[in-house]
Amino acid sequence: MGTSVFGKEYSELYDVLYETKDYSAECDFVQSLIEEDVSKSVSILDIGCGTGGHLIPLTERRYKVSGIDKSLHMIDVARQRCAEADITAKLMTGDIRTFSLKEKFDIALSLFAVLSYITEDEDLSAAFKNVHTHLNPQGVFIFDVWYGPGVKHDTPRECIKRFKNGVQEIIRLTEPTHDSQRNLIHINFDLIAIEKSALVNRVQETHTVRYFFEEEMRAMLNRVGFSSVSLCPFMKPHGTLSHEDWYMTVIASK
């Protein structure tokens, strides 16, 4: 797993880049998968919680949510956002493969393709085992990954997007390359900040993302002890996966 992604400057711009992401609707989707009465005070561990986009609304819905992320910079932003929202949540830094907590959870959650950043089978197995260890009996692990048939059908292309950040304009250049032998997409992000027609900052990161297929995902989860695995398209709890879907949601029960 790479360590050079989600650095300080990228993390500070993260919520600008994804300002149109509908976290509330995604939390509705999560609730439809949990199928639990909120009054039971369901505990959730949000793995790869980032800047708190899901953690905050889930906490507001009376779930007991803790967040963990590998990037200290993302956690710093999440702490600031929680303070602004008057939310109290336990936030920690840690690697999904190796973190060790003294408590277990009813639900482990990992959204926005966090698991797709794990590109080696050995690391993925370690991550699944560690999450399994941190779940209560009958606990559930809900996550999404890039979906192979969808990615192969509609391979990522170069694109340019523009965003407003106060008085600055942020231009994001995206240049992907496809390693079809290893089921990987290498994405070069080039973020350019312009203020009053002058370049004031530039941030460059390369993100390597893996896409997965249904049977390999089921097999990996079964091997580490998950008893049942359900799959559906992202945001479609009763849907059937097809090549039109870029994201596969996985619901793995202990």
Residue pairs with C-beta under 8 A, 6 or more apart in sequence:
1 95
1 97
1 117
1 118
1 119
1 120
1 123
2 117
2 206
2 207
2 208
3 70
4 205
4 206
5 71
5 117
5 205
5 206
5 207
6 14
6 50
6 70
6 71
6 73
6 74
6 205
7 71
7 73
7 203
7 205
8 73
9 191
9 201
9 203
10 73
10 189
10 191
10 203
10 205
11 51
11 71
11 73
11 74
11 76
11 77
12 73
12 77
13 165
13 170
13 191
13 203
14 50
14 51
14 74
14 77
15 51
15 53
15 77
15 81
16 163
16 164
16 165
16 170
17 163
17 170
17 172
17 191
18 53
19 163
21 53
23 53
23 54
23 56
23 57
24 57
25 235
26 54
26 111
26 235
27 54
27 57
27 58
27 61
29 234
29 235
29 237
30 54
30 58
30 109
30 111
30 142
31 61
32 237
33 140
33 142
33 237
33 249
33 251
34 42
34 107
34 140
34 142
36 42
36 106
38 61
38 62
38 63
39 62
41 62
41 63
41 64
42 63
42 64
42 106
42 107
43 63
43 64
43 65
43 66
43 103
43 105
43 106
43 107
43 136
44 58
44 63
44 64
44 65
44 66
44 105
44 106
44 107
44 108
44 109
45 65
45 66
45 67
45 68
45 101
45 105
45 107
45 108
45 109
45 134
46 54
46 55
46 58
46 65
46 66
46 67
46 68
46 109
46 110
47 68
47 69
47 96
47 108
47 109
47 110
47 114
47 131
47 143
48 68
48 69
48 70
48 96
48 110
48 111
48 112
48 114
49 55
49 67
49 68
49 69
49 74
49 75
49 78
49 91
50 69
50 71
50 74
50 77
50 78
50 112
51 74
51 77
51 78
51 81
52 67
52 77
52 78
52 81
52 82
52 87
52 89
52 91
53 112
54 109
54 111
55 65
55 67
55 78
55 82
55 87
55 89
56 81
56 82
56 85
56 87
56 89
58 65
59 65
59 87
59 88
59 89
60 85
60 87
65 89
66 89
66 90
66 91
66 92
66 105
67 75
67 78
67 89
67 90
67 91
67 92
68 91
68 92
68 93
68 94
68 96
68 99
69 75
69 78
69 91
69 92
69 93
69 94
70 93
70 94
70 95
70 96
71 93
72 93
75 91
75 92
75 93
78 91
79 91
82 88
82 89
82 91
92 99
92 101
96 110
96 114
96 115
96 118
96 127
96 130
96 131
97 118
97 123
97 126
97 127
97 130
98 126
98 130
99 130
101 134
103 134
104 134
104 135
104 136
104 139
105 134
105 135
105 136
105 139
106 135
106 136
106 139
106 140
107 139
107 140
107 141
107 142
108 131
108 134
108 135
108 139
108 140
108 141
108 142
108 143
109 141
109 142
109 143
110 131
110 141
110 142
110 143
110 144
111 142
111 143
111 144
112 144
113 144
113 145
113 146
113 209
113 247
114 143
115 124
115 127
115 143
115 144
115 145
116 145
116 146
116 209
116 210
116 211
116 212
117 207
117 208
117 209
117 210
118 124
118 127
118 210
119 182
119 184
119 208
119 209
119 210
121 220
124 220
125 220
125 223
125 224
128 141
128 220
128 221
128 224
128 226
129 224
129 225
131 141
132 141
132 224
132 225
132 226
132 254
135 141
135 254
136 254
137 254
138 253
138 254
139 253
139 254
140 251
140 252
140 253
140 254
141 221
141 226
141 250
141 251
141 252
141 253
141 254
142 249
142 250
142 251
142 252
143 249
143 250
144 234
144 247
144 248
144 249
144 250
145 210
145 211
145 212
145 217
145 247
145 248
145 250
146 185
146 209
146 210
146 211
146 212
146 246
146 247
146 248
147 211
147 212
147 213
147 233
147 241
147 245
147 246
147 247
147 248
148 183
148 211
148 212
148 213
149 213
149 241
149 242
149 243
149 245
150 211
150 242
150 243
150 244
150 245
150 246
150 247
150 248
151 185
151 211
151 246
152 180
152 211
152 243
153 243
153 244
154 246
155 176
155 178
155 185
156 174
156 176
156 178
156 185
156 187
157 176
158 173
158 174
158 175
158 176
159 173
159 174
160 171
160 172
160 173
160 174
161 171
161 172
161 174
162 169
162 170
162 171
162 172
163 169
163 170
163 171
163 172
164 170
165 193
167 195
167 196
168 193
168 194
168 195
168 200
169 193
169 194
169 195
170 191
170 192
170 193
170 194
171 191
171 192
171 194
172 189
172 190
172 191
172 192
173 188
173 189
173 190
173 191
173 192
174 187
174 188
174 189
174 190
175 187
175 188
175 190
176 185
176 186
176 187
176 188
177 185
177 186
177 188
178 184
178 185
179 185
179 186
182 210
183 210
183 211
183 212
184 208
184 209
184 210
184 211
185 208
185 209
185 210
185 211
186 206
186 207
186 208
187 206
187 207
187 208
187 209
188 204
188 205
188 206
189 203
189 204
189 205
189 206
189 207
190 202
190 203
190 204
191 201
191 202
191 203
191 204
192 199
192 201
192 202
193 199
193 200
193 201
193 202
193 203
194 200
212 248
214 231
214 241
214 248
217 229
217 231
217 248
217 250
218 229
218 231
221 229
221 250
221 252
222 229
225 254
226 252
226 253
226 254
227 253
227 254
228 252
228 253
229 250
229 251
229 252
229 253
230 250
230 251
230 252
231 241
231 248
231 249
231 250
231 251
232 238
232 239
232 240
232 241
232 248
232 249
232 251
233 239
233 240
233 241
233 242
233 245
233 247
233 248
233 249
234 245
234 246
234 247
234 248
234 249
235 249
237 249
239 245
241 248
